Amino acid sequence: MDIDRTNLQFAVFGLGRFGMSIVRTLADYDATVLACDIKEERLNEAADYTSHLVQADVSDADTLKGLDLGDFDVVVLAMGENFEAAIMATMTAKELGVPKVVVKALGQRQKKILERLGADRVILPEIEMGEKIAHSLVDPDMIDILERAGRQAITELHPRAQWVGHTVADLDIRNKYDYNIMAVIRDQKIIIPVPADLTMQTDDVLIMLSTE
């Protein structure tokens, strides 16, 4: 479902390492965030990033309903260690009409169950991070995997050493490497579209669409 990204309201339940990283990142965007956890010390840490704090047990459906979840655009359920609570919260959030529910899972089995219950996105943090690390070990030029859909991926990488000093046209990257250059970031400026006569430089960052 497409969501208007202006004035989005977020709720993050579960303030472990994953949940707290979500809260911190959203705070960098000046987003309105409700942070919720049963542990007071975690709420104290979250207070550095948001003033909207609730200490509650999210495994209780009535508690969730009392927080007016339906008023939020995105709800993040990051309590992966409590799968029963994640199930209950997912079902309740969808019943209350939350447009986008993002849930942390601890394995493929949990992921499948949560998707069947209506979760819009299920994240496996350890697995996804492991994939990125593995890719970086195999391909030192790769900076990040920005998005993945089926066998296609949008990646961010530095030019191969053998590309530097050559133009896009000379390299014929699309045919030789099955990469499509979507944009080039150079000196903090984004080059779109990428001209055929652009010469690759070592410090360039390439945004690439590839078929794995």
CYANA upper distance limits for C-alpha pairs under 8 A (distance plus 0.5 A):
  1 MET  CA     99 PRO  CA      7.50
  1 MET  CA    100 LYS  CA      7.94
  3 ILE  CA     73 ASP  CA      8.16
  3 ILE  CA     99 PRO  CA      8.20
  4 ASP  CA      8 LEU  CA      7.88
  7 ASN  CA     31 ALA  CA      7.82
  7 ASN  CA     32 THR  CA      8.19
  8 LEU  CA     31 ALA  CA      7.32
  8 LEU  CA     32 THR  CA      7.45
  8 LEU  CA     72 PHE  CA      8.13
  8 LEU  CA     73 ASP  CA      6.45
  8 LEU  CA     74 VAL  CA      8.14
  9 GLN  CA     31 ALA  CA      7.58
  9 GLN  CA     32 THR  CA      5.85
  9 GLN  CA     33 VAL  CA      6.81
  9 GLN  CA     71 ASP  CA      8.24
  9 GLN  CA     72 PHE  CA      5.49
  9 GLN  CA     73 ASP  CA      5.77
  9 GLN  CA     74 VAL  CA      7.05
 10 PHE  CA     31 ALA  CA      7.96
 10 PHE  CA     32 THR  CA      6.63
 10 PHE  CA     33 VAL  CA      5.23
 10 PHE  CA     34 LEU  CA      6.70
 10 PHE  CA     72 PHE  CA      6.30
 10 PHE  CA     73 ASP  CA      6.66
 10 PHE  CA     74 VAL  CA      5.48
 10 PHE  CA     75 VAL  CA      6.32
 10 PHE  CA     76 VAL  CA      8.13
 11 ALA  CA     33 VAL  CA      6.02
 11 ALA  CA     34 LEU  CA      5.01
 11 ALA  CA     35 ALA  CA      6.51
 11 ALA  CA     36 CYS  CA      8.17
 11 ALA  CA     69 LEU  CA      8.42
 11 ALA  CA     72 PHE  CA      7.24
 11 ALA  CA     74 VAL  CA      7.00
 11 ALA  CA     75 VAL  CA      5.29
 11 ALA  CA     76 VAL  CA      6.62
 12 VAL  CA     19 GLY  CA      7.15
 12 VAL  CA     22 ILE  CA      8.24
 12 VAL  CA     23 VAL  CA      7.57
 12 VAL  CA     33 VAL  CA      7.66
 12 VAL  CA     34 LEU  CA      6.62
 12 VAL  CA     35 ALA  CA      5.49
 12 VAL  CA     36 CYS  CA      6.68
 12 VAL  CA     75 VAL  CA      6.50
 12 VAL  CA     76 VAL  CA      5.19
 12 VAL  CA     77 LEU  CA      6.64
 12 VAL  CA     78 ALA  CA      7.60
 13 PHE  CA     19 GLY  CA      7.62
 13 PHE  CA     35 ALA  CA      6.67
 13 PHE  CA     36 CYS  CA      5.31
 13 PHE  CA     37 ASP  CA      6.52
 13 PHE  CA     58 VAL  CA      7.87
 13 PHE  CA     75 VAL  CA      8.30
 13 PHE  CA     76 VAL  CA      6.66
 13 PHE  CA     77 LEU  CA      5.49
 13 PHE  CA     78 ALA  CA      6.25
 13 PHE  CA     79 MET  CA      7.26
 14 GLY  CA     19 GLY  CA      6.18
 14 GLY  CA     20 MET  CA      8.45
 14 GLY  CA     35 ALA  CA      8.35
 14 GLY  CA     36 CYS  CA      6.69
 14 GLY  CA     37 ASP  CA      5.57
 14 GLY  CA     38 ILE  CA      8.42
 14 GLY  CA     77 LEU  CA      7.01
 14 GLY  CA     78 ALA  CA      5.34
 14 GLY  CA     79 MET  CA      5.18
 15 LEU  CA     19 GLY  CA      4.99
 15 LEU  CA     20 MET  CA      5.42
 15 LEU  CA     35 ALA  CA      7.99
 15 LEU  CA     36 CYS  CA      7.56
 15 LEU  CA     37 ASP  CA      6.42
 15 LEU  CA     42 ARG  CA      6.57
 15 LEU  CA     43 LEU  CA      8.02
 15 LEU  CA     46 ALA  CA      8.29
 15 LEU  CA     78 ALA  CA      7.56
 15 LEU  CA     79 MET  CA      8.10
 16 GLY  CA     20 MET  CA      6.31
 16 GLY  CA     42 ARG  CA      7.99
 16 GLY  CA     78 ALA  CA      8.04
 16 GLY  CA     79 MET  CA      8.04
 17 ARG  CA     21 SER  CA      6.61
 18 PHE  CA     22 ILE  CA      6.96
 18 PHE  CA     78 ALA  CA      7.19
 18 PHE  CA    125 PRO  CA      8.16
 19 GLY  CA     23 VAL  CA      6.89
 19 GLY  CA     76 VAL  CA      8.39
 19 GLY  CA     77 LEU  CA      8.42
 19 GLY  CA     78 ALA  CA      5.77
 19 GLY  CA     79 MET  CA      8.34
 20 MET  CA     24 ARG  CA      6.64
 20 MET  CA     46 ALA  CA      7.45
 21 SER  CA     25 THR  CA      6.63
 22 ILE  CA     26 LEU  CA      6.63
 23 VAL  CA     27 ALA  CA      6.60
 23 VAL  CA     33 VAL  CA      7.61
 23 VAL  CA     35 ALA  CA      7.83
 23 VAL  CA     46 ALA  CA      7.86
 23 VAL  CA     49 TYR  CA      7.45
 23 VAL  CA     50 THR  CA      8.43
 24 ARG  CA     28 ASP  CA      6.96
 24 ARG  CA     46 ALA  CA      8.50
 24 ARG  CA     49 TYR  CA      6.61
 25 THR  CA     29 TYR  CA      7.41
 26 LEU  CA     30 ASP  CA      7.07
 26 LEU  CA     31 ALA  CA      6.01
 26 LEU  CA     32 THR  CA      8.43
 26 LEU  CA     33 VAL  CA      7.85
 27 ALA  CA     31 ALA  CA      6.13
 27 ALA  CA     32 THR  CA      8.14
 27 ALA  CA     33 VAL  CA      8.06
 27 ALA  CA     49 TYR  CA      6.24
 27 ALA  CA     50 THR  CA      7.57
 32 THR  CA     50 THR  CA      8.15
 33 VAL  CA     50 THR  CA      6.82
 33 VAL  CA     52 HIS  CA      7.03
 34 LEU  CA     50 THR  CA      7.75
 34 LEU  CA     51 SER  CA      8.39
 34 LEU  CA     52 HIS  CA      5.31
 34 LEU  CA     53 LEU  CA      6.35
 34 LEU  CA     54 VAL  CA      7.97
 35 ALA  CA     43 LEU  CA      7.86
 35 ALA  CA     46 ALA  CA      7.55
 35 ALA  CA     50 THR  CA      7.89
 35 ALA  CA     52 HIS  CA      6.76
 35 ALA  CA     53 LEU  CA      5.52
 35 ALA  CA     54 VAL  CA      6.88
 36 CYS  CA     43 LEU  CA      7.63
 36 CYS  CA     53 LEU  CA      6.37
 36 CYS  CA     54 VAL  CA      5.27
 36 CYS  CA     55 GLN  CA      6.23
 36 CYS  CA     56 ALA  CA      7.13
 37 ASP  CA     42 ARG  CA      7.44
 37 ASP  CA     43 LEU  CA      7.06
 37 ASP  CA     54 VAL  CA      7.29
 37 ASP  CA     55 GLN  CA      5.80
 37 ASP  CA     56 ALA  CA      6.40
 37 ASP  CA     57 ASP  CA      7.54
 37 ASP  CA     58 VAL  CA      8.21
 38 ILE  CA     55 GLN  CA      5.56
 38 ILE  CA     56 ALA  CA      5.38
 38 ILE  CA     57 ASP  CA      5.92
 38 ILE  CA     58 VAL  CA      8.35
 39 LYS  CA     43 LEU  CA      7.22
 39 LYS  CA     55 GLN  CA      7.41
 40 GLU  CA     44 ASN  CA      6.74
 40 GLU  CA     55 GLN  CA      7.27
 41 GLU  CA     45 GLU  CA      6.98
 42 ARG  CA     46 ALA  CA      6.80
 43 LEU  CA     47 ALA  CA      6.64
 43 LEU  CA     53 LEU  CA      7.13
 43 LEU  CA     54 VAL  CA      8.20
 43 LEU  CA     55 GLN  CA      7.82
 44 ASN  CA     48 ASP  CA      8.07
 46 ALA  CA     50 THR  CA      6.85
 46 ALA  CA     53 LEU  CA      8.35
 47 ALA  CA     51 SER  CA      6.28
 47 ALA  CA     52 HIS  CA      8.44
 47 ALA  CA     53 LEU  CA      7.76
 56 ALA  CA     63 THR  CA      7.78
 57 ASP  CA     63 THR  CA      7.73
 58 VAL  CA     63 THR  CA      7.03
 58 VAL  CA     64 LEU  CA      6.73
 58 VAL  CA     85 ALA  CA      6.90
 58 VAL  CA     89 ALA  CA      7.28
 59 SER  CA     84 GLU  CA      7.67
 59 SER  CA     85 ALA  CA      4.67
 59 SER  CA     86 ALA  CA      7.88
 59 SER  CA     88 MET  CA      6.79
 59 SER  CA     89 ALA  CA      7.18
 60 ASP  CA     64 LEU  CA      7.17
 60 ASP  CA     85 ALA  CA      8.18
 60 ASP  CA     88 MET  CA      8.13
 61 ALA  CA     65 LYS  CA      6.76
 61 ALA  CA     88 MET  CA      7.20
 61 ALA  CA     89 ALA  CA      7.38
 61 ALA  CA     92 THR  CA      7.01
 62 ASP  CA     66 GLY  CA      6.60
 63 THR  CA     67 LEU  CA      7.06
 64 LEU  CA     68 ASP  CA      7.62
 64 LEU  CA     69 LEU  CA      7.16
 64 LEU  CA     89 ALA  CA      7.73
 64 LEU  CA     92 THR  CA      7.82
 64 LEU  CA     93 ALA  CA      8.43
 65 LYS  CA     69 LEU  CA      6.81
 65 LYS  CA     92 THR  CA      8.00
 65 LYS  CA     96 LEU  CA      8.24
 68 ASP  CA     72 PHE  CA      8.32
 69 LEU  CA     75 VAL  CA      8.27
 69 LEU  CA     93 ALA  CA      6.84
 69 LEU  CA     96 LEU  CA      7.11
 69 LEU  CA     98 VAL  CA      7.24
 70 GLY  CA     93 ALA  CA      7.56
 70 GLY  CA     96 LEU  CA      5.43
 70 GLY  CA     97 GLY  CA      5.86
 70 GLY  CA     98 VAL  CA      5.63
 71 ASP  CA     98 VAL  CA      7.85
 72 PHE  CA     98 VAL  CA      6.79
 72 PHE  CA     99 PRO  CA      8.46
 73 ASP  CA     98 VAL  CA      6.56
 73 ASP  CA     99 PRO  CA      6.16
 73 ASP  CA    100 LYS  CA      6.90
 74 VAL  CA     98 VAL  CA      7.17
 74 VAL  CA     99 PRO  CA      6.98
 74 VAL  CA    100 LYS  CA      5.36
 74 VAL  CA    101 VAL  CA      6.39
 74 VAL  CA    102 VAL  CA      7.95
 75 VAL  CA     93 ALA  CA      8.11
 75 VAL  CA     98 VAL  CA      7.65
 75 VAL  CA    100 LYS  CA      6.95
 75 VAL  CA    101 VAL  CA      5.46
 75 VAL  CA    102 VAL  CA      6.67
 76 VAL  CA    101 VAL  CA      6.55
 76 VAL  CA    102 VAL  CA      5.21
 76 VAL  CA    103 VAL  CA      6.30
 76 VAL  CA    104 LYS  CA      8.46
 77 LEU  CA     86 ALA  CA      6.98
 77 LEU  CA     89 ALA  CA      7.92
 77 LEU  CA     90 THR  CA      8.12
 77 LEU  CA    101 VAL  CA      8.05
 77 LEU  CA    102 VAL  CA      6.62
 77 LEU  CA    103 VAL  CA      5.12
 77 LEU  CA    104 LYS  CA      6.67
 78 ALA  CA     86 ALA  CA      8.41
 78 ALA  CA    103 VAL  CA      6.52
 78 ALA  CA    104 LYS  CA      5.47
 79 MET  CA     83 PHE  CA      7.88
 79 MET  CA     85 ALA  CA      8.00
 79 MET  CA     86 ALA  CA      6.99
 79 MET  CA    104 LYS  CA      7.28
 80 GLY  CA     86 ALA  CA      7.45
 80 GLY  CA    104 LYS  CA      5.88
 80 GLY  CA    105 ALA  CA      5.75
 80 GLY  CA    106 LEU  CA      6.55
 81 GLU  CA    106 LEU  CA      8.10
 82 ASN  CA     86 ALA  CA      6.90
 83 PHE  CA     87 ILE  CA      6.71
 83 PHE  CA    105 ALA  CA      8.23
 83 PHE  CA    110 GLN  CA      8.25
 84 GLU  CA     88 MET  CA      6.80
 85 ALA  CA     89 ALA  CA      6.46
 86 ALA  CA     90 THR  CA      6.45
 86 ALA  CA    103 VAL  CA      7.79
 87 ILE  CA     91 MET  CA      6.77
 87 ILE  CA    114 LEU  CA      7.14
 87 ILE  CA    117 LEU  CA      8.15
 88 MET  CA     92 THR  CA      6.60
 89 ALA  CA     93 ALA  CA      6.41
 90 THR  CA     94 LYS  CA      6.77
 90 THR  CA    101 VAL  CA      7.49
 90 THR  CA    103 VAL  CA      8.09
 90 THR  CA    114 LEU  CA      7.90
 90 THR  CA    117 LEU  CA      7.57
 90 THR  CA    118 GLY  CA      7.71
 90 THR  CA    119 ALA  CA      6.83
 91 MET  CA     95 GLU  CA      6.62
 91 MET  CA    117 LEU  CA      6.84
 91 MET  CA    118 GLY  CA      7.67
 92 THR  CA     96 LEU  CA      6.67
 93 ALA  CA     97 GLY  CA      6.96
 93 ALA  CA     98 VAL  CA      6.08
 93 ALA  CA    101 VAL  CA      7.64
 94 LYS  CA     98 VAL  CA      6.00
 94 LYS  CA     99 PRO  CA      8.18
 94 LYS  CA    101 VAL  CA      7.91
 94 LYS  CA    118 GLY  CA      7.32
 94 LYS  CA    119 ALA  CA      8.29
100 LYS  CA    119 ALA  CA      8.18
100 LYS  CA    120 ASP  CA      6.28
100 LYS  CA    121 ARG  CA      8.44
101 VAL  CA    119 ALA  CA      5.89
101 VAL  CA    120 ASP  CA      5.78
101 VAL  CA    121 ARG  CA      7.12
102 VAL  CA    119 ALA  CA      6.78
102 VAL  CA    120 ASP  CA      6.50
102 VAL  CA    121 ARG  CA      5.32
102 VAL  CA    122 VAL  CA      6.32
102 VAL  CA    123 ILE  CA      7.90
103 VAL  CA    114 LEU  CA      8.20
103 VAL  CA    119 ALA  CA      7.24
103 VAL  CA    121 ARG  CA      6.88
103 VAL  CA    122 VAL  CA      5.35
103 VAL  CA    123 ILE  CA      6.66
104 LYS  CA    122 VAL  CA      6.30
104 LYS  CA    123 ILE  CA      5.39
104 LYS  CA    124 LEU  CA      6.62
104 LYS  CA    125 PRO  CA      7.81
105 ALA  CA    110 GLN  CA      6.24
105 ALA  CA    111 LYS  CA      6.22
105 ALA  CA    122 VAL  CA      7.01
105 ALA  CA    123 ILE  CA      6.51
105 ALA  CA    124 LEU  CA      5.92
105 ALA  CA    125 PRO  CA      8.42
106 LEU  CA    110 GLN  CA      7.02
106 LEU  CA    111 LYS  CA      8.15
106 LEU  CA    124 LEU  CA      6.57
107 GLY  CA    111 LYS  CA      6.73
107 GLY  CA    124 LEU  CA      7.16
108 GLN  CA    112 LYS  CA      6.71
109 ARG  CA    113 ILE  CA      6.95
110 GLN  CA    114 LEU  CA      6.64
111 LYS  CA    115 GLU  CA      6.64
111 LYS  CA    122 VAL  CA      6.42
111 LYS  CA    123 ILE  CA      8.17
111 LYS  CA    124 LEU  CA      8.34
112 LYS  CA    116 ARG  CA      6.76
113 ILE  CA    117 LEU  CA      6.85
114 LEU  CA    118 GLY  CA      7.07
114 LEU  CA    119 ALA  CA      6.16
114 LEU  CA    122 VAL  CA      7.64
115 GLU  CA    119 ALA  CA      5.37
115 GLU  CA    120 ASP  CA      7.45
115 GLU  CA    121 ARG  CA      7.86
115 GLU  CA    122 VAL  CA      7.41
123 ILE  CA    128 GLU  CA      8.33
124 LEU  CA    128 GLU  CA      6.46
125 PRO  CA    129 MET  CA      6.41
126 GLU  CA    130 GLY  CA      6.47
127 ILE  CA    131 GLU  CA      6.70
128 GLU  CA    132 LYS  CA      6.98
129 MET  CA    133 ILE  CA      6.76
130 GLY  CA    134 ALA  CA      6.57
131 GLU  CA    135 HIS  CA      6.64
132 LYS  CA    136 SER  CA      6.70
132 LYS  CA    144 ASP  CA      7.26
132 LYS  CA    145 ILE  CA      7.20
133 ILE  CA    137 LEU  CA      6.75
134 ALA  CA    138 VAL  CA      6.81
135 HIS  CA    139 ASP  CA      6.29
135 HIS  CA    140 PRO  CA      8.48
135 HIS  CA    142 MET  CA      7.78
136 SER  CA    140 PRO  CA      5.63
136 SER  CA    141 ASP  CA      7.83
136 SER  CA    142 MET  CA      6.20
136 SER  CA    143 ILE  CA      7.55
136 SER  CA    144 ASP  CA      8.42
141 ASP  CA    157 LEU  CA      5.96
141 ASP  CA    158 HIS  CA      5.60
141 ASP  CA    159 PRO  CA      7.42
141 ASP  CA    160 ARG  CA      7.15
142 MET  CA    155 THR  CA      7.86
142 MET  CA    156 GLU  CA      6.70
142 MET  CA    157 LEU  CA      4.70
142 MET  CA    158 HIS  CA      6.92
143 ILE  CA    155 THR  CA      8.12
143 ILE  CA    156 GLU  CA      5.87
143 ILE  CA    157 LEU  CA      5.40
143 ILE  CA    158 HIS  CA      7.73
144 ASP  CA    155 THR  CA      6.39
144 ASP  CA    156 GLU  CA      5.72
144 ASP  CA    157 LEU  CA      7.45
145 ILE  CA    153 ALA  CA      7.59
145 ILE  CA    154 ILE  CA      6.74
145 ILE  CA    155 THR  CA      5.01
145 ILE  CA    156 GLU  CA      6.83
146 LEU  CA    153 ALA  CA      8.03
146 LEU  CA    154 ILE  CA      5.99
146 LEU  CA    155 THR  CA      5.91
146 LEU  CA    156 GLU  CA      7.34
147 GLU  CA    153 ALA  CA      6.20
147 GLU  CA    154 ILE  CA      5.67
147 GLU  CA    155 THR  CA      7.64
148 ARG  CA    152 GLN  CA      6.49
148 ARG  CA    153 ALA  CA      4.80
148 ARG  CA    154 ILE  CA      6.86
149 ALA  CA    153 ALA  CA      6.64
151 ARG  CA    211 THR  CA      6.18
151 ARG  CA    212 GLU  CA      5.97
152 GLN  CA    209 LEU  CA      7.54
152 GLN  CA    210 SER  CA      6.14
152 GLN  CA    211 THR  CA      5.00
152 GLN  CA    212 GLU  CA      6.56
153 ALA  CA    209 LEU  CA      6.34
153 ALA  CA    210 SER  CA      5.96
153 ALA  CA    211 THR  CA      6.98
153 ALA  CA    212 GLU  CA      7.67
154 ILE  CA    207 ILE  CA      7.41
154 ILE  CA    208 MET  CA      6.02
154 ILE  CA    209 LEU  CA      5.07
154 ILE  CA    210 SER  CA      6.89
155 THR  CA    207 ILE  CA      6.35
155 THR  CA    208 MET  CA      5.76
155 THR  CA    209 LEU  CA      7.02
155 THR  CA    210 SER  CA      8.04
156 GLU  CA    205 VAL  CA      7.12
156 GLU  CA    206 LEU  CA      6.12
156 GLU  CA    207 ILE  CA      5.28
156 GLU  CA    208 MET  CA      6.82
157 LEU  CA    205 VAL  CA      6.16
157 LEU  CA    206 LEU  CA      5.81
157 LEU  CA    207 ILE  CA      7.29
157 LEU  CA    208 MET  CA      8.20
158 HIS  CA    202 THR  CA      7.62
158 HIS  CA    203 ASP  CA      7.41
158 HIS  CA    204 ASP  CA      6.50
158 HIS  CA    205 VAL  CA      5.48
158 HIS  CA    206 LEU  CA      6.48
159 PRO  CA    163 TRP  CA      6.50
159 PRO  CA    164 VAL  CA      7.04
159 PRO  CA    200 MET  CA      7.47
159 PRO  CA    201 GLN  CA      7.85
159 PRO  CA    202 THR  CA      6.90
159 PRO  CA    203 ASP  CA      8.46
159 PRO  CA    204 ASP  CA      7.24
159 PRO  CA    205 VAL  CA      7.67
159 PRO  CA    206 LEU  CA      7.45
160 ARG  CA    164 VAL  CA      7.40
161 ALA  CA    202 THR  CA      8.00
163 TRP  CA    171 LEU  CA      7.40
163 TRP  CA    200 MET  CA      6.91
164 VAL  CA    199 THR  CA      7.83
164 VAL  CA    200 MET  CA      5.29
164 VAL  CA    201 GLN  CA      5.73
164 VAL  CA    202 THR  CA      6.45
165 GLY  CA    199 THR  CA      6.23
165 GLY  CA    200 MET  CA      5.91
165 GLY  CA    201 GLN  CA      6.82
166 HIS  CA    170 ASP  CA      6.78
166 HIS  CA    171 LEU  CA      7.09
166 HIS  CA    199 THR  CA      5.67
166 HIS  CA    200 MET  CA      6.27
167 THR  CA    171 LEU  CA      6.79
167 THR  CA    196 ALA  CA      7.17
167 THR  CA    197 ASP  CA      5.75
167 THR  CA    198 LEU  CA      5.62
167 THR  CA    199 THR  CA      4.56
167 THR  CA    200 MET  CA      6.60
168 VAL  CA    172 ASP  CA      6.83
168 VAL  CA    173 ILE  CA      7.56
168 VAL  CA    195 PRO  CA      7.94
168 VAL  CA    196 ALA  CA      5.52
168 VAL  CA    197 ASP  CA      6.56
168 VAL  CA    198 LEU  CA      6.32
168 VAL  CA    199 THR  CA      7.00
168 VAL  CA    200 MET  CA      7.78
169 ALA  CA    173 ILE  CA      8.46
169 ALA  CA    196 ALA  CA      5.36
169 ALA  CA    197 ASP  CA      6.75
171 LEU  CA    176 LYS  CA      8.50
172 ASP  CA    176 LYS  CA      6.65
173 ILE  CA    177 TYR  CA      5.83
173 ILE  CA    178 ASP  CA      7.26
173 ILE  CA    179 TYR  CA      6.49
173 ILE  CA    180 ASN  CA      7.73
174 ARG  CA    178 ASP  CA      5.33
174 ARG  CA    179 TYR  CA      5.22
174 ARG  CA    180 ASN  CA      5.76
174 ARG  CA    181 ILE  CA      8.24
175 ASN  CA    179 TYR  CA      8.07
178 ASP  CA    210 SER  CA      6.60
178 ASP  CA    211 THR  CA      7.04
179 TYR  CA    208 MET  CA      6.67
179 TYR  CA    209 LEU  CA      6.26
179 TYR  CA    210 SER  CA      5.21
179 TYR  CA    211 THR  CA      7.78
180 ASN  CA    208 MET  CA      6.06
180 ASN  CA    209 LEU  CA      5.56
180 ASN  CA    210 SER  CA      6.87
181 ILE  CA    194 VAL  CA      7.71
181 ILE  CA    206 LEU  CA      7.31
181 ILE  CA    207 ILE  CA      6.60
181 ILE  CA    208 MET  CA      5.17
181 ILE  CA    209 LEU  CA      6.97
182 MET  CA    192 ILE  CA      7.74
182 MET  CA    193 PRO  CA      7.58
182 MET  CA    194 VAL  CA      7.60
182 MET  CA    206 LEU  CA      8.23
182 MET  CA    207 ILE  CA      6.05
182 MET  CA    208 MET  CA      6.05
182 MET  CA    209 LEU  CA      7.24
183 ALA  CA    190 ILE  CA      7.21
183 ALA  CA    191 ILE  CA      6.17
183 ALA  CA    192 ILE  CA      5.75
183 ALA  CA    193 PRO  CA      6.88
183 ALA  CA    194 VAL  CA      6.47
183 ALA  CA    206 LEU  CA      6.64
183 ALA  CA    207 ILE  CA      5.66
183 ALA  CA    208 MET  CA      7.77
184 VAL  CA    190 ILE  CA      6.27
184 VAL  CA    191 ILE  CA      5.60
184 VAL  CA    192 ILE  CA      7.58
184 VAL  CA    194 VAL  CA      7.29
184 VAL  CA    204 ASP  CA      7.16
184 VAL  CA    205 VAL  CA      6.24
184 VAL  CA    206 LEU  CA      5.23
184 VAL  CA    207 ILE  CA      6.65
185 ILE  CA    189 LYS  CA      5.98
185 ILE  CA    190 ILE  CA      5.01
185 ILE  CA    191 ILE  CA      6.66
185 ILE  CA    204 ASP  CA      6.39
185 ILE  CA    205 VAL  CA      5.53
185 ILE  CA    206 LEU  CA      6.93
185 ILE  CA    207 ILE  CA      8.41
186 ARG  CA    190 ILE  CA      6.95
186 ARG  CA    191 ILE  CA      7.98
186 ARG  CA    203 ASP  CA      7.74
186 ARG  CA    204 ASP  CA      5.69
186 ARG  CA    205 VAL  CA      7.20
187 ASP  CA    204 ASP  CA      8.42
194 VAL  CA    198 LEU  CA      7.56
200 MET  CA    204 ASP  CA      7.46
